Amino acid sequence: MSLLIRLYYTEIVKSKNTFALWLTIIGAGVIPFVLFITYAYNSQMFIPESGINPWNEIFLRSFNGITLFTPLFIILIIGLLFNIEQRSNAWKHLFVLPASKGSIYTSKYVFVFSLVLAYYLLFALLTWGTGIILGLYKSNLGFLKYSPEWNKILRFLFKFFVGTLGIIAIHFWLSFRLKNLISNLGIGLAGIAFAILLNGSKGGLIILFPYSFPILMLNYKANPVHFFDNFHYVSLIYFIIISALSYYDFTKKFNG
C-alpha cells in the first residue's frame, strides 16, 4: 500500500508539469460560467412559478451541458497524463524503478479516477455557487429561498460517472499504446460523433456503444424501479473487460 501511495504522489508531481490540473478546474467551470451569463442576462426567462424549486432547473441544464463535454474532457485528461511518458520516452526509466508494472498501472488508474471525480464534484459545487451568486444578484430567481436536492444531484453524478467508465477504460488503454496524443483524441472525437448519429437513429445499437452512454443522460429521469438503467450495466461490463485486457497488456507485453 505504501508503494502505491508513493507512486500516486509521483503522478501528482508529474501532473504539475502538464495542463491536466488546470483542465480539470477549467473543465468543471465551463458550464456553470455559461449558465451564469445566460441567467444573468435573460433572468426574466428563468423566474420560477410559485412553489417551484429553481435549483432543479439549473442543475438539469448544467447536467445536460456536461453530457457532450465530459467525454472530451476524459479523453484529453487521460491523454495528457500519459503524454508525460510518451513525450520524453520515459517508460524505460519508469520500469526500472523498484515497483511492479501492476503497481504502476494501478497508481495511474487511481490518479485518473481522482481527477475525474474531482471534476464532477467541483462541477457540482460551481453550479451551486453560480446559483448562490445569481440569487444575490437577481433575488426574483428564487435561489436563496430553496436548497438544492443534494441526494438527487449526487445520485445523478454517480450514475453519470458509471456511464463514462467504458470510455475511461478504452482511452486509458489507448493512451499507453498510442504515442501520438492526436491519434487518441481523433479516435475519441470519432466515437463521440458516431454516438451523436446513433442518438438520432431509431436502432438499438446505442445501448452497446460506450461513447453514447453520457448522451443517454440528457434530460435524465431516474428509473422508478431500478437504480441503474441497462446502459449503466453495459458500461460496467465494458469497464471490467477492457480494464482486465489493458492490465494484461501493460504488465505482460508493454515495454514502452
N, C-alpha and C positions, 0 to 999 in steps of 0.2 A: 504493500500500500504506500509506503514512504517513497518508493521508487516512482510510482505513478504520480504522486504529488509533485515530486521534483521535475518529472517530465512535463507535467501540466504547467508548472510555473515557468519552465523553459519556453513553452508555447506562448505564454503571456508575454514574456520578454521579447520573443521574436516578433510577435504581432505588432509591437510598438514601432517597428520599422516599416510597417505597411499601412495601408489606408483602412484596414479591417475594422479597427475600433471606431474610427470616425464614421465609417459606413454604417455601422450598427446604430450609432446615435442619430445620424442624419436620416437614415432609412426609416427609423421609428418615428421621426418628427415630420416627415413629408406630408402624410395625410392629415394629421392634426393641424398643421400650419395651413394647408389648403382649406380645411373646414373653417378655421378661424376667419380667414379672409372672406369666405363665402357667406358665413353667418353675419359677420360684422357689416358687410356692405349690402346685404339683402335681408336684413333682420326681420322685416315685415312678413316675409315669406315663411319664417320659421317660428312665429309666435304660436305656441300650442293652445289647443282648446282647453277650456276649464277642466281640471281634474286629470289631464294627460301629463305624464312624466316626460319632460323633454329629453332626458338622458337616454331614453330608449331609442329615439330617432337619431341622435348624434352618434351614438355608438353603432347603430345599424349602418349608417352612412360611412362611418370610419371602418367598420369591418368589411364592407363592400369595397372600400378603397384599397385594402391590402390583399384582396384575393388575386389580383393580377401582379401586384408589385412584389409580394413576398417570394414567389418562386424565383424571380430575377435576383432578389436580394440573396437568397440561399445560394444560388449558382455563383454569384460574384464573391460572396464571403468565403465559400469553400475554395474557390479558385485562387483567391488572393492568399489564403493561408498556405496552400501547397506551393504556390508560386515562389515562396521563400526558398525552398529546397530546389525547385526546378530551375530557377533563375541562376543560382550560384553553383548548381551541380553539387549540392551538399549532402546528397543521400549517403554516399560512401562514408563521409565523416560522421554522419548520424549513426550509421550501422556499426561503427567500431566502438561506440560507447558501451559501457558495461550494462546494457539493457537489452532485453529480448525484443524481437520485431513485434511480438504481440503487445508488449507494453507500450512501444512507440505508437502502434496503431490505435490502441485504446486511448492513450492520452490525447491524441489528435482528435479522435471521435468525440471524446468528452468535451474538449475545448470548443469544437464546432457546436455541440449542443448548448454549451454555456452561452455562446454568442447569440444563437437563435432564440433561446429562452429569454435572454436579456433584451433582445429586440422586441419580443412580444410584450413583456412586462413594461418596458419603457414606453412602448406604443400606447398601452392602456393608460398608463399614468399621464402621458402627454395629452391624450384625448380628454381625460378627466380635468387636467389643468386648463385645457382650452375651454371647457365648459364653465369652469370657475371664473376665468377671466371674462368670458362672454357674459356671464351672469352679473359681474360687477359693472361691465361696460354697457350692457343692454339688459336692464332688470326685467323688461317685459318678456324676455325669452324664458324666464322662469327657472333657470338652472339652480338658483340659490334656494328655491322653495322645496326642491326634491333632492333625493340622493340617488346615485347610480345603483342599479341592482347587480352588485358585485358577484353574487353567486351565478347569475346567468352569464355575466361577462367572462368570468374565469372558466366556466364550462365551455363557452364558445371557443376561447383561446386554446383550451386543451384539445378540443375536437379538431380545431384548425391545425394545431401542431401535429396531431396524429395523421391528419390528411396530407401533410407535407413530408412524412417520414420516407416515403418511397423516393421522392426527389432528392432528399438528403443522401440516401444510400447510393443512388445512381451517381451523383456528382462527387461524392466522396471517393468512389472507385475511379471515376474518370479522371479526377484531379491528380492522382498519383501515377496514372497510366499515360495521360496526355501531357506532354511537356509544354504545349502551347496553350496558354490561357484563352486565346481567341477561339481555338477549336472547341474547348469546353463550353465557352459562352455560346458559340454558334449552335451546338447541339441543344443546349438548353432553350435558346430562343426558338429553334425549330419545334421543339417539344411544346412550348407554350403556344406558338402559332397554330399547331395542329390541334391542340386542346381547345382553342377558341373555335376552330372549324367544327370539331366534334360536338361542341356545346350547341351549335346552331343546327345540328342534324337531328334526326329522329331515331337514329340507331342506338343500340345498347352498348356499343364499344366504349363509350365514355367512362363507364364504371370500371373498365380494365386498363385505362391509360392513366398512369400516375400523375402526369402533368395537368390533368383535368380535375383532380380532386379539389384543389383550392377553389376553382371556378364553381364547383358544385355547392360551395358555401355561400354563394351570392344570395342575398335576401333569405338567409338560412332560418328555418323554423325547426325547433327541436322535435325529434321523433317522440310522440307521446307514449310509445310502448317500449322502445329500446333506446338505450343511451347512445349507442353508435349506429350510424347508417351502414349499409352494405359496403360503400366505398371506403369507409374507415377500416373495416376488416381487411379489405383488399390491400390497402396501403400498409397495414401491419404485416401482412404476408410478404409483400414485396420487400419491405424493410428487412425482415428476418432472413429471407433467402438471399437477397443481394448483399447484405452485410456479411453473411456467412461465406459467400463466394469471394467477396473482396478481401476478407480477413485471410482466407486460404491463399489467395493470390499474393497478398502483401507479405505474408510470413514465409511462404514456400517458394515463390517464383520471382518476386520483385527484387531487383538488385540496384535500383536507381538508374 
